Amino acid sequence: MKNIDVIQNLYAGFASGDLPAVLAGMSPDIEWTEAEGYPYAGTFRGPQAIVDGVFIRLATEWEGYQAVPDRYVSEGDEVIALGHYSGTYKATNKSFRAPFVHAWTVRGGKIIRFVQYVDTVLVQRALQA
C-alpha cells in the first residue's frame, strides 16, 4: 500500500465514523499536533491520547463536524492533504468552514506524525457566544 493510500483510508474512516479503521493506520508511537489557537491545541502521543484529547471532544462538542480533503500531494514519507473543516459547535450553535493543510508522515505503512495547519480565527468565531 502506498503512503497516500494510508492517508486516504484514514479520511474514509473519518467520513464513515469508523474509528477502528482510523486507528488502524496509526503507529503506536504516533505524534499528533493540533495547531495553536485550535480548541484542542497541543501535541498528543499515541492513539489513545489522540482519541481522548481530540476525537472524543470532536464527537461530543460538535454537530456534523467534518474534515474533508480536496487534494493530496505525496512525496516519499510525506503526504499533504489540503481541504476544509466544517461543523456546528453545540454550545453556541454557530457553524464554520475553514481551510486546512494536514502534513502526514507515513513509514512502514503506519502514520507516525500529523501536523495541523488551519485558519483558527474562523474556528474561534464558532466557539464564541
C-alpha positions as CSV (number, residue, x, y, z in Angstrom):
1,M,0.0,0.0,0.0
2,K,1.3,3.4,-0.9
3,N,1.6,6.2,1.7
4,I,-1.1,8.2,0.1
5,D,-3.4,5.2,0.3
6,V,-2.9,5.0,4.1
7,I,-4.0,8.6,4.4
8,Q,-6.9,8.3,2.1
9,N,-8.1,5.3,4.1
10,L,-7.8,7.4,7.3
11,Y,-10.1,10.1,5.8
12,A,-12.5,7.5,4.6
13,G,-12.6,6.2,8.2
14,F,-13.3,9.7,9.5
15,A,-16.1,10.2,6.9
16,S,-17.8,6.9,7.8
17,G,-17.3,7.2,11.6
18,D,-15.2,4.1,11.6
19,L,-12.8,4.8,14.5
20,P,-11.1,1.3,14.4
21,A,-10.2,2.0,10.7
22,V,-8.8,5.4,11.6
23,L,-6.7,4.0,14.4
24,A,-5.5,1.0,12.3
25,G,-3.4,3.3,10.2
26,M,-1.6,4.8,13.2
27,S,1.7,3.8,14.7
28,P,1.6,3.1,18.4
29,D,4.0,6.0,18.9
30,I,2.3,8.5,16.6
31,E,2.8,12.2,17.4
32,W,-0.3,14.3,16.6
33,T,0.0,18.1,16.7
34,E,-3.1,20.3,16.7
35,A,-2.5,24.0,15.8
36,E,-2.1,26.7,18.4
37,G,-5.3,28.6,18.6
38,Y,-7.4,25.5,17.7
39,P,-9.7,24.3,20.5
40,Y,-7.6,21.1,21.0
41,A,-4.2,22.7,20.6
42,G,-1.2,20.7,21.6
43,T,0.8,17.5,20.8
44,F,-0.7,14.1,21.7
45,R,1.4,11.0,21.7
46,G,-0.1,7.6,21.0
47,P,-3.6,6.7,19.6
48,Q,-5.3,6.7,23.0
49,A,-4.1,10.2,23.8
50,I,-5.5,11.3,20.4
51,V,-8.8,9.7,21.0
52,D,-9.1,11.2,24.5
53,G,-7.7,14.7,23.7
54,V,-9.2,15.2,20.2
55,F,-11.6,12.6,18.8
56,I,-14.0,12.3,21.8
57,R,-14.2,16.1,22.1
58,L,-14.9,16.5,18.4
59,A,-17.7,13.8,18.6
60,T,-19.3,15.3,21.7
61,E,-18.8,19.1,21.2
62,W,-19.7,19.4,17.6
63,E,-22.6,18.6,15.3
64,G,-21.7,17.4,11.8
65,Y,-18.0,18.0,12.2
66,Q,-16.1,17.1,9.1
67,A,-12.5,17.2,7.8
68,V,-12.8,16.8,4.0
69,P,-9.6,16.6,1.9
70,D,-9.9,18.3,-1.5
71,R,-6.5,17.1,-2.9
72,Y,-3.3,15.4,-1.9
73,V,0.4,15.9,-2.5
74,S,2.7,13.0,-1.8
75,E,6.4,12.5,-1.9
76,G,8.4,9.9,-0.1
77,D,7.2,9.5,3.5
78,E,5.3,12.8,3.4
79,V,1.6,13.2,2.4
80,I,0.0,16.6,2.4
81,A,-3.8,16.9,2.4
82,L,-5.4,20.2,1.5
83,G,-9.1,20.5,2.4
84,H,-11.6,22.1,4.7
85,Y,-13.2,21.6,8.1
86,S,-16.9,22.4,8.8
87,G,-19.3,21.8,11.6
88,T,-21.6,23.4,14.2
89,Y,-20.3,24.0,17.7
90,K,-23.1,22.7,20.0
91,A,-22.5,25.2,22.9
92,T,-23.1,28.2,20.6
93,N,-25.0,26.7,17.7
94,K,-22.6,28.5,15.4
95,S,-21.2,26.9,12.2
96,F,-17.9,27.4,10.5
97,R,-15.9,26.3,7.4
98,A,-12.2,26.7,7.4
99,P,-9.4,25.6,5.1
100,F,-6.7,23.2,6.4
101,V,-3.4,21.7,5.4
102,H,-2.6,18.4,7.1
103,A,1.0,17.2,7.0
104,W,1.3,13.5,7.5
105,T,4.4,11.3,7.8
106,V,4.0,7.6,7.0
107,R,6.6,4.9,7.5
108,G,6.2,1.2,7.1
109,G,2.6,1.6,6.3
110,K,1.8,3.4,9.6
111,I,1.3,7.1,10.3
112,I,4.0,8.3,12.6
113,R,3.3,12.1,12.6
114,F,0.5,14.6,12.0
115,V,0.7,18.4,12.0
116,Q,-2.4,20.5,11.5
117,Y,-2.4,24.0,9.9
118,V,-5.7,25.8,9.9
119,D,-7.2,29.3,10.0
120,T,-8.0,29.2,13.7
121,V,-9.8,32.6,13.6
122,L,-12.6,31.0,11.6
123,V,-12.9,28.2,14.1
124,Q,-12.7,30.5,17.2
125,R,-15.7,32.5,15.8
126,A,-17.9,29.4,16.1
127,L,-16.8,28.9,19.7
128,Q,-17.7,32.4,20.9
129,A,-21.1,33.2,22.2
